[in-house]
Every structure is written in C-alpha cells, then in structure tokens.
Amino acid sequence: MPVPSLPNELFGIITSKIPRQDHHTLSSLALASRRFLPFARARPYYHLKIHAKWLDDKEFYQSAPHLTEEGVDKVNEELEESQEEWATRYFLHHFEPSSRKLLDTFMATPKLGTYVRFMEVELWLLNDPDDGVRLLRTMIAPSSNLQRLEVRSVGWGTEDGEAFDAVLAQLAPNLTELVLPGAEWTKRRLASSLGVGLGGFPELSALCLEEEPPEHSQTNYCRWPTPELSAAPFHLRTLFWEGYGVGEEEFRLVASASASTLEYLYIPIFKETLDLSSFLNLTILHIQSKISAGGNDLDVDVEFTRAIVATVRSCRVLTTLTVEETSTSRTSAAWETPHLLGALPSTLTQLDIKEMDISRPYLLTFLRNTSLAPELSELWYPRFRAHYPGWTPRGTSIEVIRAEEGEIERLCAERGIGW
C-alpha cells in the first residue's frame, strides 16, 4: 500500500541501512512506496527505461522496476571516464491498457527527472494516444540533467504535429543525444521545428531517426509537401537518418545546418545525388541502399547506383565508407558499380562493400592501381568462398574463382590492407 506521507527523514534512515550495492531492494522499496525522489537523491537514476504495453488483454501492474546486471555494466562503462563508482538502470514495465497508474506515479514525483541522465521510453498500444504524450512530457519536463533521450513510441497520432513540437520544446538544453522514431511525418515535423526546437540545444551532438515505416502505406518512395523551413545552425556530429527515400528535403535542411561539424552520417540513398562537398569534417559515411525497391525497372537501379557513386565522389575527407543492402545483380546496374571504386577519396582508410555485387575482376583492377585509395588499410568485400560455398556461377569454374580470390588476398597483403 502506498505511503506518500512517510517523512523524507525516515527514508534517509532506511536507505542508510541498506547496502549501497543492493539496488534491487532500494528500487523495489522506492516504487512500492511510490516515493521515488528520496531514493533518487541517494541513488541517482542515471538510466531509466519506461515500457508500457498490453499483455493478453488483462490488466497487470508490476510495482517494482527490474535491475539487470547487463544494464548496470553498460552504464558503468559509459560513466567510467567521469569516475562514477556505480550507476543504476531501471526497467519499469507497466502491463495494462491505460497508462493512468504509471502517469500518476510520475506526476507524484516530478523532480525525479532532475536525477536522470539517460531515459528510454517505449509506450505501445495505449488506449488514449494523448496518455503517451502527457507521460513523456511529465517525465522530461523537469529533466534538467537529461543527456540522452530515446523514444521508441509514445502513441501520438500520425498528424499530431503539435504534440511532437511540444515535446521538443521541453527537452533539456544540455541534451547531447536524441533518438526518435523515424517515420516520415517525424522527419517532416523535426525539420519544420528546427528553428524553434533543435536550434535551442547547443550541446546536441547526435540525432538518430530510426526507421518506422507508415503502417498503411506500401510505397517506398513518397513525396510529402514540404513546409516553410528555416535552418537554424546547430552542431551535430552524428546524424542517423534511416528510411526508404522519404524526407529528402528535410534531410538536406537538417544536415546542412550541421555542415561544419558533422563527422558521422548514416543515410538511405536518394534518387538524386547528395552533394557533401561542404561537409569538411565528414569522415564516416554509411549508405543504406534500397535499390531493390525499384522493382523490375532497371533504369531505377542505375539511377540509384549512379547516385551512390556521385555522392561518394563529393566527399572530401572521408576515411570510412560502408555501402550495404544493395541489389545490383542486373547487368545495366552492375555496369555502374565499378565506378564507385574509382570515386573513392584519397583519404579513405576503411571500405566495406561486402553487400555490393562487385565482380572480382573489378576488385583486382582496383587493387592493382595503387593510386586509388592509397591510404586504404581495411577492406571488406563479397567473398565467394565465405558467402556462397555451395554455389558456382554459370560458366565459371570453382578453380577460376579460387584463383581470383587468392590474387585479391595477395594484393591486399602486398598493399598492407587487412581483409
């Protein structure tokens, strides 16, 4: 039974009698009494994960958060440099259709957010979508020390842009990492809120928009009406923009606002070339290609492949390049892929093209030309023996394949390239 009137002094006596490492007892007592704050003061909630969902259409409320050794180890590693002796990670699972109890619990202790550094929120299948927004706003509003916020789902509707803007407006000014669902509407709202929202976070260095495809849309490439956008410069070093070619205009705005500081970029390839020549500190580029989405249209495949090549060619100081999930087995598209090897910047040291359909003769030509990527030290390429040990291409003998791969390995060793 909750005891909200228990004096803080008594909490202090209780916590002083419990071993410092006994996080499970402390967290259970805190949540059972619905009095987070005294325990947060004694044991900061560095990493708090809130998870709410339905379970077998029955109402369950589990009143104790779960502490896992894995979570403690992970956060301890993150805080090791700051000389923190320990850290806690709580998993608060809430199994019921309504988030009322969970919301009430946090409303009763609004200052809890002052002690949170890392917060993960995953709210699924809530009866009222507004509950998710209210809960999120309640948790992050007082989080003056919040450094990383990860939101998997909060139940807001697809067109509920005002709720999204309201959440952005309440984020702590010292936020350094922001992870949001990457549906196309989220990207659109994010871009339109840039001048008012992200521009107010001078410490934000990492933005991650993870893929969450629209539930009722089967098309991979759609165009949304772009709102009036005004870019406010901020200083991202990492931008993870996952998706299926949506939100190209929004991406260009968000990326260009950090052109002087961006170091790591993860993107889907768009149909049009991305000019990255103004990104003078961009050293790591990860391209997630969805060429297969073009169906049987070979021209679409060629268009995407050429976009990859031209985008890479525009990079000036790139040191690491990864191109994954490509589908260029058809002849007209495959003709374009070797141009990627000729477009590599001289600064490149690591190249991962193991998902690309680049033939071994093209790789041999590339490795023999020492003027191409002269600083290359690591190469991941499609290896026939490793990936297709029981299949031989038509018209090619296994002896020829082995000889070509042996020559690739020899050239790599000769140039000091690991593979």
N, C-alpha and C positions, 0 to 999 in steps of 0.2 A: 504494500500500500504506500502510495507516495507520501512523503513527509516534507512538504515545501517549507514548513515553518521551523525546521531544525536549524539552530543557530550556526553561523559560519564557524564560530569558535569550536563547537563540538565536532564539526567536520575536520577542523585542523587537528584535534586530538586523535580522531580516528585515523586520519591519513598518516599521522606521525607514528602510529603503532603498526602500520602495515609495511612490510619490506618494500624498499624502493623499486625492486625489480618485479614485484608482483602486480603487473599491470592488469591482469585479468580480474583480480579481486577489486582493485581500485575502480576499473571501468564498470564492472557489474554493480558495485555499490552506488556509483555515481548515477547510472541510468535507472536503477531500481528506485532510487530516491528522487529521481527527476531533478537533481540539483547538479548540473554539470560544472558550474562556474568554480566552486571551491576546488574541485579536482583538477580543472583546467589550470588553475593557478599553481597547484602543486606539481602537476604533471602535464606540461603543455601538449595540446593535441596537434602535434606537428602535421600529421597526415590523417585526415578524416574522410571516410568514404560512406556516403549515404546511398542506400539501394532500396527502392520501393517497387513492388510488383504484385501481381495477383499470384495466388498459389492454389490450384484446384478449386477455385471459386469459393473458398472458405476464408474466414477471417482469422488471421493469426497475427499476434503481436509478440515479437521476441524482444524482451526488455533489456537484454544485455548485449552490448557490442562484442564482437569476437576479435581477439587479438591473435595474429598469426606470427610465428617466428620469422617466416619469409618476409612479411611486411616490416617487421622490426629491423631485420638485417638490411633490407633495401633502403629504408630511410636513414639508418645509421650510416650507411655508406655515403648517402647524399650529404649528411651533416658532418662527416668526419673532418673535413677541412676546417669547419668552424669550431672544432674542439668540443662539440657537444658529447656528453657521456652516454646519452641514450636518447631514444625517440620512440614515440608510440604511434601505431597506426590502428585505427578503429574501423571495423566494418559494422555498420548499423543496418541490419536487414529489417525491413518492415513489410510483412506479408498481409495485405488487406486491400480491398478495392479503394478505400478512401485514405487520403494522407492526413486526415484530421489529427490523429493522435501524434503522429510524427511532427506535424506542423506546430501543434500545441506545445510539445516538448521543447522545441527550439524557441518558440515565442516566449516561453517562460524563462529562458536564459539567453537573452540576445547578445550579451557580452562574450559569449563563447567564441565568436568569430575573432575576437582580439588575439586569441592564442593559437589560431590555426595558420599554418604555413602552406600546406598542400591540401586541397579539397577536391574530391571526386564526387560527382553527383550523377546518379543513374536512376531515373524515375520513369517507369514504364506502366502503361495501361491504367492510368489514373481515371477515376470516374469523371472528374471535372478538370479539364486542362488547366484552368486557372489555378488549381491547387499547386501544380508543379511550379508555376511562375512565382506564386506567393512564397512557397517554401524556399525556392532559390534566392529570391530577393531578401527573405528574412535571414538566411544564412550568410550571404555575402555582404549585406549592408554594413555590419559592424566589423568586417574583417580587415582591419587597418593594416595587419601584418601579412595578409594573404599574398603569396608569391606565385603560386600556380593554381589555376582553376581548370578543371577538366569536367565538361558537361557532356554526357552521352545522350540524354534525352530528358526534357522537362515537361513534356506533354503539351507544349504550346502548339496552336494550330498553324497550318502552313502559311496563312496570310497574316498571322498575328505579329506584324512588324513592330507595333508599339510596345508589346511586352518584351520583345528582343532588345529594342533600344533602351528600355527601362533597365534591363539587366546590365547592359553595357555601361549605362550611366552610373551604376552603383559600384562598379569594380574599384578596388583599392588602387590608389595612384602608384604604388610601388610594385604592381603586378609585373612579373617578368615572363610568365608563360601562360598562354591561353589556348585551350583545346575545346573546339566546338564541333557539333555535328555538321557535316559538310554538304547538306542538301543545297540545291541551287538557290533556294529562297534565302538561306542563311548567308550565302556569299553576297547576294544582292543587298540584303539589309546591312551586312557588315561594311560593304563599300560605301553605301549611302550614309552610313553613320560615321564614316572615317573622320570627317572634320570635327564632329562633336564628340565622338566616342574615343576611338583609339588614339587620336591626336592628344588626348589628355593623359596618356600613360607614358611618360618619358622613359620609364625603366623597361617597358615591354620589349623583349628581345626575341621571343619565339611565338609564332602563331601557327596553330595546326588546325586545319579544317579536314576532318576525316569524312570519307565517303558515306553518304546515307541516301541512296537512290530514292527518288519520289515513288511512293507506293503504287500510284495508279498510272504511272507513265512508263511506256515501253520503249520510248525513243531515247537514244543515247545522246543525240545532239540536238539541243533545242535552244532557241533564242528568246531571251526574256527582254521586255522593254527596259532599257537602262535608265535609271532615274538621273536627275541632275546630280553630278558628282563633283565634289571639290576636294582635292587631295590635300591633306594636312601632313607635312613631313613628320615621320617618326622614325624609330631606329631599330627596326627588326634586323636580327642577324640570322634567324631561321624562319623560313616560310614553307609550310607543308600544305600544299593545295591539291588535295586528291579529288578526282572526279572524272566524268565522262565527257569532257569538252564543253561543259556549261560554264557560264560566267566568265567568258574571256575578257570582256571589257572591264569587269570588276577586278579580275586578277591583275590586269595591266595597271589599274589605278593603285591597288594595294601594294604591288611590287615596286612600282615606280616611286612611291612615297618613301621607300627604304632603299633606293638605288645606291646610295653612298655607303650603306652599312651591311647590306645583305651578303652573307657568306655561304649559306646552305639553302638550296632551293629544290623542292620536290614538286613536280608538276605533271599533269597529263599533257600529252602533246596536243596542240590545237591544229586546226587545218591551216592556219596562217602562221608564218614564221614569227617567232618571238625575238625581237632584237634586244639582246642582252649586252650590247657593247658598252652601255653606260654603267653597268654594274661592275665597278672597278675592284671590288673586293670579293666577288663571287668565285669561290674556289671549288665548291661541291655542287654538282648538278645531277639530279636523279629524275629521269624521264620515264613515266609510266605510259607506254603507248597502248592504244586500243585500236590498232589498225584493223583487226578482225571485225570491228563494228561496221565496216563498210560493206559487209555482205559480199555479194559477187561483183561489186563494182571495182574493177581493177584500177580505174582512174583515182578512186578514193584512196586506195592503198598507196599508189605512187605519190599522191598529194601529201599524205601524212609522212611518208618516208622522206620526201624532199624537205618537209618542214623540220623534221628532226635534224637533218644534215645542216640546213641553213641556220637553225637555232644554235647548234654547237659551234658552227663557224664564227658566230658573232661573239662568242665568249673570249675574253682577253687573257685572264689569269687563271683559268680552270686547272685544277690539279687532280680532281676525281670526277669521273663520269660513269654513270650507270644507266643503261637503257634496258628496260625489262618488258616482258609480256608483249613482244612484237609478233606479228604474223606476216612474214614477207616471203612465204614459200612460192607464191605465184611469180612467174617469170618477170612480168613487167615491173613489179615492185622490187624483186630481188636485184634487178639491174641497178637500182638506186642505192642499195645498202653499202656497196664498197666505197661510195663517195664519202661515207662517214669517216672511214679510216684516213682519208686524205684531208679531212676538215679538222682533225684534232689539233688543238693548240700546242705549241712547243713546250708549254709549261706543264702538260699533263704527266702525272706520275702513276695514276691508277685508272684502269679501264676495265669495266665489267660489261661484256656484250655476250654473255653466255646464253641469253634468251633470244639473241638475234640469229637469223638464218643467214650467216655469212659463210660462204664456202671456204674450204681450206686453201685452195689456190690463191684466193684474195688475201687471206691471212699471211700466206708465205710471201707474197709480193710486198705486203706492208712491212713485215719483219725484216726483209732484206734491204729495204730502203731506210737506212739509218738516219736520214734527215727528217723522217716522220716521227713525231713524238719522241725526240731524242732523250728525254728525261724519264721515259716510262720505266717503272720498276715492278709493277704488278699488273698481270693480265688474266682475266677470266674469260674464256671463250668456249663456244659449244664444242664439246669433245665427244666424238662419235663413240669411242670405246666406253666412256663413262655413262653416256646418256642412252645409247642405243646398242647395247652389246649383242642383241639377238636379231638385228635387222640390218640388211645390206641394201643400199640404194641400187635401183635398177641400173644395170650397165656399169657398175663399179665393183671391182673385186675387193675383198677384205684386205688383200695384200697391199693394194694401192692405198687404201685408207690408212693402214698401219704405217706405211712408209711416209705419207704426208704428215701424219701426226708426230711421227718420230722426228721429222725435219723441223716441224714447228717447235718441238721441245728443245731441239738442238740450237735453233736460232735464238730462242728465249734465253737459254743458258749462256750463249755467246754474248748476248747483249746485257746480261745481268738482270733479266726480267723473271720474276717469280710467276708461277702459273699454278 
